[in-house]
Amino acid sequence: MKKYVIIVPDGMADDAPITAMDSAKKPFMDMLAQKSLCGFVKTVPEGMVAESDTANLSIFGYDPKTYSKGRSPLEAVSMGLEMGDADTAMRFNLVTLSEEPEEYAEKIILDHSSDEVTTDEARELVKELDKHLGDKCKRFHTGVSYRHCLLWEDIPQYDDFVRPHDILDKKIGEHLPKGEFRSLMEQSYEILNSHPVNNERRKKGLRPANSIWLWSPGGKPALPKFSLPGTVISAVDLIKGIGRCAGLKAPNIIGATGTIHTNFAGKAAAAISALENGDEFVFVHLEAPDECSHRGEPENKMKAIELIDEHIVRPIYEYLEKGDYPYTLAILPDHPTPVSTRTHSAEPVPFLIYDSEKELSSGITNFTEKSVKEKSTAYIDKGHEFINHLINR
């Protein structure tokens, strides 16, 4: 029975003259690229926003134009929240806004993740939000770190919402939603800015999580069952939500954070355990490169790629090599996240597909954006067809 593994270093691709993929020491990715099918795949369809739900749905084989209802409903599923037909899920980030000027609309968004506020700290803040702003139609639920969910029954009509990581270091006024949505955000600042959790964070030299930012609303999700039994390994509720909606297992990994300070070894061990226990498909998602890009940290992005190569790619590859069954191993980012812009882009991403039964000579000596572009003509225009190249090639 053949095994299939996809490793997704989120946001790993970049457009800089010298990228993190160029600079990182990643001997196992480079070795695999030398004997793999390499190319580019467009994971974000034309006309759609370069969001993680869109790109990762594509990699799983689901056409985002058909199945995407926003990231928040998938995150709600991962959090174990029951959505009714009249419910809308909304992501809210705990963000850092400047404390001056006093007027809310004039404030600047400094950090979309509040210095990666811990889940324990966030739990206290979200509890306070629900106490003061929740009601029979609106409930605030704690997720992981800065990522949380508002379930809203019979939500008012809304327009598009702005993603917080798209407007870093900008005044928020022209990007705020209207009506009750804006009111909730303004009230959240009054509740959170002087909260004891944030006062303690300031004493430690950390940014306060002093406001919510609402975005990405969507209704109850539904996906067809994935074609193989398998497991999704991720710290991110969105990715686990896709897996669970698709009928895949999505265990919680102790110490998994979605940042560079995560339990890489635990994720690799969970992937190997899933394969040992009979799963045919394993999807391993690593958020760290994306978070480093959002924070404008090129050296940490490079370090994140090196950690993924050493503590994820290496042990999974070595385990697969010792097995007595054939396997296919793919590595690709879901979308680019250039450090220069600190947000996602919709350009195609480089991929490698290594098949233990069909080793190739790709001519590629290192797995980078430039090398794949120069050495390979393989191109998959529809991202949701990538899975077919992996499983059926």
C-alpha positions as a Markdown table, in Angstrom:
| # | Residue | x | y | z |
|---|---|---|---|---|
| 1 | Met | 0.0 | 0.0 | 0.0 |
| 2 | Lys | 1.5 | 3.3 | -1.1 |
| 3 | Lys | 1.9 | 6.2 | 1.3 |
| 4 | Tyr | 1.5 | 9.9 | 0.4 |
| 5 | Val | 2.9 | 12.8 | 2.4 |
| 6 | Ile | 2.6 | 16.5 | 1.7 |
| 7 | Ile | 4.8 | 19.0 | 3.7 |
| 8 | Val | 3.7 | 22.6 | 3.5 |
| 9 | Pro | 6.0 | 25.3 | 4.8 |
| 10 | Asp | 3.4 | 28.1 | 4.9 |
| 11 | Gly | 4.4 | 31.2 | 3.0 |
| 12 | Met | 8.0 | 29.9 | 2.3 |
| 13 | Ala | 8.2 | 31.4 | -1.2 |
| 14 | Asp | 9.3 | 35.0 | -1.7 |
| 15 | Asp | 10.0 | 37.4 | -4.5 |
| 16 | Ala | 13.2 | 39.0 | -3.1 |
| 17 | Pro | 16.4 | 39.1 | -5.2 |
| 18 | Ile | 17.9 | 36.6 | -2.6 |
| 19 | Thr | 15.1 | 34.8 | -0.9 |
| 20 | Ala | 15.0 | 32.8 | 2.4 |
| 21 | Met | 14.9 | 29.6 | 0.2 |
| 22 | Asp | 18.1 | 30.7 | -1.4 |
| 23 | Ser | 19.9 | 31.5 | 1.9 |
| 24 | Ala | 18.6 | 28.6 | 4.0 |
| 25 | Lys | 20.7 | 25.5 | 4.5 |
| 26 | Lys | 18.2 | 22.8 | 3.7 |
| 27 | Pro | 20.1 | 19.7 | 2.5 |
| 28 | Phe | 17.1 | 17.3 | 2.5 |
| 29 | Met | 14.8 | 19.5 | 0.5 |
| 30 | Asp | 17.7 | 20.1 | -2.0 |
| 31 | Met | 18.5 | 16.4 | -2.2 |
| 32 | Leu | 14.9 | 15.5 | -2.9 |
| 33 | Ala | 14.6 | 18.2 | -5.5 |
| 34 | Gln | 17.5 | 16.7 | -7.5 |
| 35 | Lys | 15.5 | 13.5 | -8.1 |
| 36 | Ser | 11.9 | 14.9 | -8.1 |
| 37 | Leu | 9.4 | 16.3 | -10.5 |
| 38 | Cys | 9.7 | 20.1 | -9.8 |
| 39 | Gly | 7.7 | 22.9 | -11.1 |
| 40 | Phe | 5.2 | 25.6 | -10.2 |
| 41 | Val | 1.6 | 25.4 | -9.2 |
| 42 | Lys | -1.0 | 28.2 | -9.0 |
| 43 | Thr | -2.8 | 27.5 | -5.7 |
| 44 | Val | -4.8 | 30.8 | -5.7 |
| 45 | Pro | -7.3 | 31.0 | -8.7 |
| 46 | Glu | -7.5 | 34.3 | -10.6 |
| 47 | Gly | -9.9 | 36.7 | -9.0 |
| 48 | Met | -9.6 | 35.2 | -5.5 |
| 49 | Val | -7.8 | 36.6 | -2.5 |
| 50 | Ala | -4.4 | 35.0 | -1.6 |
| 51 | Glu | -5.7 | 33.6 | 1.7 |
| 52 | Ser | -4.6 | 30.4 | 3.4 |
| 53 | Asp | -8.0 | 28.8 | 3.2 |
| 54 | Thr | -8.0 | 29.3 | -0.6 |
| 55 | Ala | -4.4 | 28.0 | -1.1 |
| 56 | Asn | -4.7 | 25.0 | 1.2 |
| 57 | Leu | -8.0 | 23.9 | -0.1 |
| 58 | Ser | -6.3 | 23.8 | -3.5 |
| 59 | Ile | -3.5 | 21.6 | -2.2 |
| 60 | Phe | -6.0 | 19.2 | -0.7 |
| 61 | Gly | -7.7 | 19.0 | -4.1 |
| 62 | Tyr | -10.8 | 21.1 | -3.4 |
| 63 | Asp | -11.5 | 23.9 | -6.0 |
| 64 | Pro | -11.7 | 27.1 | -3.8 |
| 65 | Lys | -14.2 | 28.6 | -6.3 |
| 66 | Thr | -16.6 | 25.9 | -5.3 |
| 67 | Tyr | -15.8 | 25.1 | -1.7 |
| 68 | Ser | -14.3 | 28.3 | -0.1 |
| 69 | Lys | -16.6 | 30.0 | 2.4 |
| 70 | Gly | -13.9 | 31.9 | 4.2 |
| 71 | Arg | -11.4 | 30.6 | 6.7 |
| 72 | Ser | -13.4 | 31.3 | 9.8 |
| 73 | Pro | -16.0 | 28.5 | 9.4 |
| 74 | Leu | -13.1 | 26.0 | 9.0 |
| 75 | Glu | -11.4 | 27.3 | 12.1 |
| 76 | Ala | -14.7 | 27.0 | 14.0 |
| 77 | Val | -14.9 | 23.3 | 13.0 |
| 78 | Ser | -11.4 | 22.7 | 14.3 |
| 79 | Met | -12.3 | 24.4 | 17.6 |
| 80 | Gly | -15.2 | 22.0 | 18.0 |
| 81 | Leu | -17.8 | 24.7 | 17.6 |
| 82 | Glu | -21.3 | 23.7 | 16.3 |
| 83 | Met | -22.6 | 26.0 | 13.6 |
| 84 | Gly | -26.2 | 26.2 | 12.8 |
| 85 | Asp | -27.6 | 27.2 | 9.4 |
| 86 | Ala | -28.2 | 30.8 | 10.6 |
| 87 | Asp | -24.7 | 31.1 | 12.1 |
| 88 | Thr | -21.8 | 33.0 | 10.6 |
| 89 | Ala | -18.2 | 32.5 | 11.9 |
| 90 | Met | -15.8 | 35.4 | 11.9 |
| 91 | Arg | -12.1 | 35.3 | 12.6 |
| 92 | Phe | -10.9 | 37.9 | 15.1 |
| 93 | Asn | -7.3 | 38.6 | 15.7 |
| 94 | Leu | -6.0 | 40.0 | 18.9 |
| 95 | Val | -4.0 | 42.9 | 17.5 |
| 96 | Thr | -1.8 | 45.7 | 18.8 |
| 97 | Leu | -3.0 | 49.2 | 18.1 |
| 98 | Ser | -1.1 | 52.4 | 19.0 |
| 99 | Glu | -2.3 | 54.0 | 22.2 |
| 100 | Glu | -2.0 | 57.4 | 20.6 |
| 101 | Pro | -3.9 | 59.3 | 19.2 |
| 102 | Glu | -6.9 | 58.8 | 21.4 |
| 103 | Glu | -9.4 | 58.6 | 18.6 |
| 104 | Tyr | -9.8 | 54.9 | 17.6 |
| 105 | Ala | -9.9 | 55.6 | 13.8 |
| 106 | Glu | -6.6 | 57.5 | 14.0 |
| 107 | Lys | -4.7 | 54.6 | 15.6 |
| 108 | Ile | -2.0 | 52.6 | 13.8 |
| 109 | Ile | -2.0 | 48.8 | 13.6 |
| 110 | Leu | 1.4 | 47.8 | 14.9 |
| 111 | Asp | 1.1 | 44.0 | 15.1 |
| 112 | His | -1.5 | 41.6 | 13.7 |
| 113 | Ser | -0.4 | 39.0 | 16.3 |
| 114 | Ser | 0.3 | 41.1 | 19.5 |
| 115 | Asp | 3.8 | 39.8 | 19.7 |
| 116 | Glu | 2.4 | 36.3 | 19.4 |
| 117 | Val | 0.3 | 36.5 | 22.5 |
| 118 | Thr | 0.1 | 33.2 | 24.3 |
| 119 | Thr | -3.1 | 31.1 | 24.3 |
| 120 | Asp | -3.3 | 31.3 | 28.1 |
| 121 | Glu | -3.2 | 35.1 | 28.0 |
| 122 | Ala | -5.6 | 35.2 | 25.1 |
| 123 | Arg | -8.1 | 32.9 | 26.9 |
| 124 | Glu | -8.4 | 35.5 | 29.7 |
| 125 | Leu | -8.9 | 38.4 | 27.2 |
| 126 | Val | -11.5 | 36.5 | 25.1 |
| 127 | Lys | -13.3 | 35.6 | 28.3 |
| 128 | Glu | -13.6 | 39.3 | 29.1 |
| 129 | Leu | -14.8 | 40.1 | 25.6 |
| 130 | Asp | -17.5 | 37.5 | 25.8 |
| 131 | Lys | -18.6 | 38.8 | 29.2 |
| 132 | His | -19.0 | 42.4 | 28.0 |
| 133 | Leu | -19.8 | 42.1 | 24.3 |
| 134 | Gly | -21.3 | 38.6 | 24.0 |
| 135 | Asp | -25.1 | 38.0 | 23.9 |
| 136 | Lys | -27.6 | 35.4 | 22.8 |
| 137 | Cys | -26.6 | 36.0 | 19.1 |
| 138 | Lys | -22.8 | 36.7 | 19.5 |
| 139 | Arg | -20.3 | 34.4 | 21.3 |
| 140 | Phe | -16.6 | 34.9 | 21.5 |
| 141 | His | -14.5 | 31.7 | 21.4 |
| 142 | Thr | -10.8 | 31.2 | 22.2 |
| 143 | Gly | -8.6 | 29.7 | 19.5 |
| 144 | Val | -4.8 | 29.6 | 19.5 |
| 145 | Ser | -2.5 | 32.5 | 20.2 |
| 146 | Tyr | -3.9 | 35.6 | 18.5 |
| 147 | Arg | -6.4 | 33.7 | 16.3 |
| 148 | His | -10.0 | 33.4 | 17.6 |
| 149 | Cys | -13.6 | 33.0 | 16.5 |
| 150 | Leu | -16.8 | 35.0 | 16.9 |
| 151 | Leu | -20.0 | 33.0 | 16.1 |
| 152 | Trp | -22.8 | 35.3 | 15.2 |
| 153 | Glu | -26.4 | 34.1 | 14.6 |
| 154 | Asp | -28.4 | 36.2 | 12.1 |
| 155 | Ile | -25.5 | 38.5 | 11.4 |
| 156 | Pro | -26.2 | 42.0 | 10.0 |
| 157 | Gln | -25.5 | 42.5 | 6.3 |
| 158 | Tyr | -21.8 | 43.2 | 5.7 |
| 159 | Asp | -19.3 | 44.3 | 3.1 |
| 160 | Asp | -15.8 | 43.1 | 2.6 |
| 161 | Phe | -13.4 | 43.1 | 5.6 |
| 162 | Val | -9.7 | 44.0 | 5.5 |
| 163 | Arg | -7.1 | 41.5 | 6.6 |
| 164 | Pro | -5.1 | 43.0 | 9.5 |
| 165 | His | -1.7 | 41.8 | 8.1 |
| 166 | Asp | -2.4 | 43.8 | 4.9 |
| 167 | Ile | -2.4 | 47.1 | 6.7 |
| 168 | Leu | 0.5 | 46.9 | 9.2 |
| 169 | Asp | 1.9 | 50.3 | 10.3 |
| 170 | Lys | -1.1 | 52.1 | 8.7 |
| 171 | Lys | -3.9 | 54.2 | 10.2 |
| 172 | Ile | -6.9 | 52.0 | 10.6 |
| 173 | Gly | -9.7 | 54.5 | 9.9 |
| 174 | Glu | -10.3 | 53.9 | 6.2 |
| 175 | His | -10.0 | 50.1 | 6.7 |
| 176 | Leu | -12.6 | 49.8 | 9.5 |
| 177 | Pro | -15.9 | 48.0 | 8.8 |
| 178 | Lys | -19.2 | 49.8 | 9.3 |
| 179 | Gly | -22.0 | 49.7 | 11.8 |
| 180 | Glu | -22.0 | 47.2 | 14.6 |
| 181 | Phe | -18.8 | 45.5 | 13.5 |
| 182 | Arg | -16.9 | 48.8 | 13.9 |
| 183 | Ser | -18.6 | 49.4 | 17.3 |
| 184 | Leu | -17.5 | 46.0 | 18.6 |
| 185 | Met | -13.9 | 46.7 | 17.6 |
| 186 | Glu | -13.9 | 50.1 | 19.3 |
| 187 | Gln | -15.5 | 48.7 | 22.5 |
| 188 | Ser | -12.9 | 45.9 | 22.5 |
| 189 | Tyr | -10.1 | 48.4 | 22.8 |
| 190 | Glu | -11.8 | 50.0 | 25.8 |
| 191 | Ile | -12.1 | 46.6 | 27.4 |
| 192 | Leu | -8.6 | 45.2 | 26.6 |
| 193 | Asn | -6.2 | 48.1 | 26.6 |
| 194 | Ser | -6.0 | 48.3 | 30.4 |
| 195 | His | -6.7 | 44.6 | 31.2 |
| 196 | Pro | -4.2 | 43.1 | 33.7 |
| 197 | Val | -3.0 | 40.7 | 31.1 |
| 198 | Asn | -1.8 | 43.5 | 28.9 |
| 199 | Asn | -0.4 | 45.5 | 31.8 |
| 200 | Glu | 1.8 | 42.5 | 32.6 |
| 201 | Arg | 2.8 | 42.1 | 29.0 |
| 202 | Arg | 4.0 | 45.8 | 28.9 |
| 203 | Lys | 6.1 | 45.1 | 32.0 |
| 204 | Lys | 7.8 | 42.3 | 30.1 |
| 205 | Gly | 8.5 | 44.5 | 27.1 |
| 206 | Leu | 5.8 | 42.8 | 25.0 |
| 207 | Arg | 3.1 | 44.5 | 23.0 |
| 208 | Pro | -0.4 | 44.5 | 24.4 |
| 209 | Ala | -3.3 | 42.6 | 22.7 |
| 210 | Asn | -5.4 | 45.7 | 23.0 |
| 211 | Ser | -8.1 | 45.3 | 20.3 |
| 212 | Ile | -9.9 | 42.8 | 18.2 |
| 213 | Trp | -9.8 | 42.9 | 14.4 |
| 214 | Leu | -12.8 | 41.2 | 12.7 |
| 215 | Trp | -12.5 | 39.6 | 9.2 |
| 216 | Ser | -13.2 | 36.6 | 7.0 |
| 217 | Pro | -16.8 | 35.8 | 7.8 |
| 218 | Gly | -18.5 | 32.7 | 6.3 |
| 219 | Gly | -21.3 | 30.2 | 6.8 |
| 220 | Lys | -21.4 | 26.6 | 7.7 |
| 221 | Pro | -18.7 | 24.6 | 5.7 |
| 222 | Ala | -19.0 | 21.3 | 3.9 |
| 223 | Leu | -16.4 | 19.3 | 2.0 |
| 224 | Pro | -16.6 | 16.0 | 0.2 |
| 225 | Lys | -14.7 | 13.2 | 2.0 |
| 226 | Phe | -11.0 | 13.0 | 1.1 |
| 227 | Ser | -10.2 | 10.0 | -1.1 |
| 228 | Leu | -7.7 | 8.4 | 1.3 |
| 229 | Pro | -7.6 | 7.7 | 5.1 |
| 230 | Gly | -5.3 | 10.2 | 6.7 |
| 231 | Thr | -4.2 | 12.7 | 9.2 |
| 232 | Val | -3.5 | 16.5 | 9.2 |
| 233 | Ile | -0.7 | 17.8 | 11.4 |
| 234 | Ser | -0.9 | 21.5 | 12.1 |
| 235 | Ala | -1.0 | 24.0 | 14.9 |
| 236 | Val | -3.4 | 26.2 | 12.9 |
| 237 | Asp | -7.2 | 25.8 | 13.4 |
| 238 | Leu | -7.8 | 26.6 | 9.7 |
| 239 | Ile | -5.8 | 23.7 | 8.5 |
| 240 | Lys | -7.1 | 21.3 | 11.1 |
| 241 | Gly | -10.6 | 22.5 | 10.2 |
| 242 | Ile | -10.1 | 21.6 | 6.5 |
| 243 | Gly | -8.9 | 18.2 | 7.6 |
| 244 | Arg | -11.8 | 17.5 | 9.9 |
| 245 | Cys | -14.3 | 18.7 | 7.3 |
| 246 | Ala | -12.7 | 16.3 | 4.8 |
| 247 | Gly | -13.0 | 13.3 | 7.2 |
| 248 | Leu | -9.3 | 13.3 | 8.2 |
| 249 | Lys | -7.9 | 13.1 | 11.7 |
| 250 | Ala | -6.4 | 16.3 | 13.1 |
| 251 | Pro | -4.7 | 15.7 | 16.4 |
| 252 | Asn | -3.7 | 18.4 | 18.8 |
| 253 | Ile | 0.1 | 18.4 | 19.1 |
| 254 | Ile | 1.5 | 19.5 | 22.5 |
| 255 | Gly | 3.7 | 22.6 | 22.1 |
| 256 | Ala | 2.5 | 23.3 | 18.6 |
| 257 | Thr | 2.2 | 27.1 | 18.3 |
| 258 | Gly | 2.2 | 28.1 | 14.6 |
| 259 | Thr | 5.3 | 30.2 | 15.1 |
| 260 | Ile | 9.1 | 29.5 | 14.9 |
| 261 | His | 8.9 | 28.6 | 18.6 |
| 262 | Thr | 7.0 | 25.4 | 18.0 |
| 263 | Asn | 7.3 | 21.7 | 18.7 |
| 264 | Phe | 8.8 | 20.6 | 15.3 |
| 265 | Ala | 9.8 | 17.2 | 16.7 |
| 266 | Gly | 6.3 | 16.6 | 18.0 |
| 267 | Lys | 4.8 | 17.3 | 14.6 |
| 268 | Ala | 7.2 | 14.9 | 12.8 |
| 269 | Ala | 6.6 | 12.2 | 15.4 |
| 270 | Ala | 2.8 | 12.6 | 15.0 |
| 271 | Ala | 3.2 | 12.3 | 11.2 |
| 272 | Ile | 5.3 | 9.2 | 11.5 |
| 273 | Ser | 2.9 | 7.7 | 14.1 |
| 274 | Ala | 0.0 | 8.2 | 11.7 |
| 275 | Leu | 1.9 | 6.4 | 8.9 |
| 276 | Glu | 2.8 | 3.6 | 11.3 |
| 277 | Asn | -0.9 | 3.2 | 12.3 |
| 278 | Gly | -2.0 | 2.6 | 8.7 |
| 279 | Asp | -2.8 | 6.1 | 7.3 |
| 280 | Glu | -2.2 | 6.3 | 3.6 |
| 281 | Phe | -2.1 | 10.1 | 3.5 |
| 282 | Val | -0.4 | 12.7 | 5.9 |
| 283 | Phe | -0.5 | 16.4 | 5.5 |
| 284 | Val | 2.1 | 18.4 | 7.6 |
| 285 | His | 1.6 | 22.1 | 7.8 |
| 286 | Leu | 4.2 | 24.5 | 9.3 |
| 287 | Glu | 3.1 | 28.1 | 9.8 |
| 288 | Ala | 6.5 | 29.5 | 10.9 |
| 289 | Pro | 7.8 | 30.9 | 7.6 |
| 290 | Asp | 4.6 | 32.8 | 7.1 |
| 291 | Glu | 4.6 | 34.3 | 10.5 |
| 292 | Cys | 8.2 | 35.4 | 10.1 |
| 293 | Ser | 7.3 | 37.1 | 6.8 |
| 294 | His | 4.3 | 38.9 | 8.5 |
| 295 | Arg | 6.6 | 40.1 | 11.2 |
| 296 | Gly | 9.2 | 41.3 | 8.6 |
| 297 | Glu | 11.9 | 39.0 | 9.9 |
| 298 | Pro | 14.0 | 37.6 | 6.9 |
| 299 | Glu | 16.6 | 35.9 | 9.1 |
| 300 | Asn | 14.0 | 34.1 | 11.2 |
| 301 | Lys | 12.3 | 33.1 | 8.0 |
| 302 | Met | 15.5 | 31.5 | 6.8 |
| 303 | Lys | 16.0 | 29.8 | 10.2 |
| 304 | Ala | 12.4 | 28.5 | 10.1 |
| 305 | Ile | 13.1 | 26.8 | 6.7 |
| 306 | Glu | 16.2 | 25.3 | 8.2 |
| 307 | Leu | 14.4 | 24.0 | 11.2 |
| 308 | Ile | 11.7 | 22.5 | 9.0 |
| 309 | Asp | 14.3 | 20.7 | 6.8 |
| 310 | Glu | 16.1 | 19.3 | 9.8 |
| 311 | His | 13.2 | 18.4 | 12.1 |
| 312 | Ile | 10.4 | 17.7 | 9.7 |
| 313 | Val | 11.7 | 16.7 | 6.3 |
| 314 | Arg | 14.6 | 14.7 | 7.5 |
| 315 | Pro | 12.9 | 12.4 | 10.0 |
| 316 | Ile | 9.9 | 11.8 | 7.8 |
| 317 | Tyr | 12.1 | 11.0 | 4.8 |
| 318 | Glu | 14.3 | 8.7 | 6.8 |
| 319 | Tyr | 11.3 | 6.9 | 8.2 |
| 320 | Leu | 9.8 | 6.5 | 4.7 |
| 321 | Glu | 13.1 | 5.2 | 3.3 |
| 322 | Lys | 13.2 | 2.4 | 6.0 |
| 323 | Gly | 9.7 | 1.3 | 5.1 |
| 324 | Asp | 8.8 | -1.7 | 2.9 |
| 325 | Tyr | 6.2 | 0.2 | 0.9 |
| 326 | Pro | 6.4 | 2.7 | -1.9 |
| 327 | Tyr | 5.7 | 6.4 | -1.2 |
| 328 | Thr | 5.4 | 9.8 | -2.6 |
| 329 | Leu | 6.6 | 12.9 | -0.8 |
| 330 | Ala | 5.7 | 16.4 | -1.9 |
| 331 | Ile | 6.9 | 19.8 | -0.5 |
| 332 | Leu | 5.5 | 23.2 | -1.4 |
| 333 | Pro | 4.4 | 26.4 | 0.2 |
| 334 | Asp | 0.7 | 27.2 | 0.0 |
| 335 | His | 1.3 | 30.7 | -1.2 |
| 336 | Pro | 4.2 | 33.2 | -1.2 |
| 337 | Thr | 4.5 | 35.6 | 1.7 |
| 338 | Pro | 7.2 | 38.2 | 0.7 |
| 339 | Val | 9.0 | 39.7 | 3.6 |
| 340 | Ser | 9.1 | 43.0 | 1.8 |
| 341 | Thr | 5.2 | 43.3 | 1.8 |
| 342 | Arg | 4.6 | 41.3 | 5.0 |
| 343 | Thr | 1.4 | 39.8 | 3.4 |
| 344 | His | 0.4 | 37.0 | 1.1 |
| 345 | Ser | 0.6 | 37.1 | -2.7 |
| 346 | Ala | -1.2 | 35.0 | -5.4 |
| 347 | Glu | 1.8 | 34.1 | -7.5 |
| 348 | Pro | 2.4 | 30.4 | -8.3 |
| 349 | Val | 4.6 | 28.5 | -5.8 |
| 350 | Pro | 7.5 | 26.0 | -6.4 |
| 351 | Phe | 6.8 | 22.4 | -5.7 |
| 352 | Leu | 8.7 | 19.1 | -5.6 |
| 353 | Ile | 7.1 | 15.6 | -5.9 |
| 354 | Tyr | 9.4 | 12.7 | -5.0 |
| 355 | Asp | 8.2 | 9.3 | -6.0 |
| 356 | Ser | 10.2 | 6.4 | -4.5 |
| 357 | Glu | 9.2 | 4.2 | -7.5 |
| 358 | Lys | 10.1 | 6.8 | -10.2 |
| 359 | Glu | 13.2 | 8.7 | -9.3 |
| 360 | Leu | 14.0 | 11.5 | -11.8 |
| 361 | Ser | 17.0 | 13.6 | -12.7 |
| 362 | Ser | 15.6 | 17.1 | -12.5 |
| 363 | Gly | 18.8 | 19.0 | -13.0 |
| 364 | Ile | 17.9 | 21.1 | -9.9 |
| 365 | Thr | 20.6 | 21.2 | -7.3 |
| 366 | Asn | 18.8 | 23.4 | -4.8 |
| 367 | Phe | 15.1 | 23.9 | -4.1 |
| 368 | Thr | 14.6 | 27.6 | -4.7 |
| 369 | Glu | 12.2 | 29.7 | -6.6 |
| 370 | Lys | 14.9 | 30.7 | -9.1 |
| 371 | Ser | 16.3 | 27.3 | -9.6 |
| 372 | Val | 12.9 | 25.7 | -10.3 |
| 373 | Lys | 12.0 | 28.4 | -12.7 |
| 374 | Glu | 15.3 | 28.1 | -14.6 |
| 375 | Lys | 15.4 | 24.2 | -14.7 |
| 376 | Ser | 11.8 | 23.1 | -15.0 |
| 377 | Thr | 8.9 | 23.8 | -17.4 |
| 378 | Ala | 6.3 | 21.9 | -15.3 |
| 379 | Tyr | 3.3 | 24.1 | -14.5 |
| 380 | Ile | 0.0 | 23.2 | -12.9 |
| 381 | Asp | -2.5 | 26.0 | -13.7 |
| 382 | Lys | -5.3 | 24.8 | -11.4 |
| 383 | Gly | -4.1 | 24.2 | -7.9 |
| 384 | His | -6.8 | 21.8 | -7.0 |
| 385 | Glu | -5.4 | 19.4 | -9.7 |
| 386 | Phe | -2.0 | 19.2 | -7.8 |
| 387 | Ile | -3.2 | 16.3 | -5.7 |
| 388 | Asn | -3.9 | 14.3 | -8.9 |
| 389 | His | -0.2 | 14.7 | -9.9 |
| 390 | Leu | 0.8 | 13.5 | -6.5 |
| 391 | Ile | -1.5 | 10.4 | -6.2 |
| 392 | Asn | -2.1 | 9.4 | -9.8 |
| 393 | Arg | 1.1 | 10.3 | -11.7 |
